[in-house]
């Protein structure tokens, strides 16, 4: 069993765990940046900017995740290739759309056909990360928007009475305090993001779900030195344990972060801490 679990193929599933962790490590802050930008845009006094922020939240949240993933990845890839096609191949006379086919010159392909395999994989991964960030950024924007509205208006008015500008009250009063109200919603969103990582499989990324299916399927001596029956149940059970451990560690970390943020704040959690400290 030790030899079986350390074969070259099994090393691929171990590396795919790093792929999932890398996706989370990049997507989470990127989605948070999209969410903060979207929530800030909804508060803008410039009507088109406010409409853009509200439209982004409404459209992305209103489309099923799987449908958006499958559509946006293809659409973004074709937009990139079409742009490169018009720049690099100006003498091309044939239409790009030829019935159901999308045809561009070889120089406009992304990535190029003769590019190394790691370039193809990195490009697909980057498109997937950007798609995840767009989707979860919209949900983060909705959470942050509600958190900003939860900050007591008196806090803002106090800053204004001291002569602060709107920009100063936003960055010095509203933003620091709104994280206390946003963290519960963002914590749930983080859990959803963890559970959504198997969608990489649908985007053509060889993640842990892909390798669990491949390695757990029936293998005969013709294809492997370690033939076995249908072991997919055990592989997916291992994935279940992995995700349960990962989410539990995340819960503990987020609980500690919430405790730290609410310390001294005029919130329910902050008041509970104050009373616990005085009794």
Buried (B, 14 or more C-beta within 10 A) or exposed (E): EEEEEEEEEBEBBEEBBEBBEEBBEBBBEBBBEBBBBBBBBBBEEEEEBBEBBBEBBEEBBEBEBEEBBBEBBEEBBBEBBBEBBEEEBEEBEEEBEEEEEBBBBEEBBBBEEEEEEEEBBEBBBEBBBBBBBBBBBBBBBBBBBBBBBEBEEEBBEEBBEEEBEEEBBBEEBBBEBBBBBBBBBBBEBBBEBBEBBBBBBBBBBBBBBBBBEBBBBEBEEEEEEEEBEEBBEEBBEBBEEBBEEBEEEBEEEBEEEBEEBBEEBEBEBBEEBBEEEEE
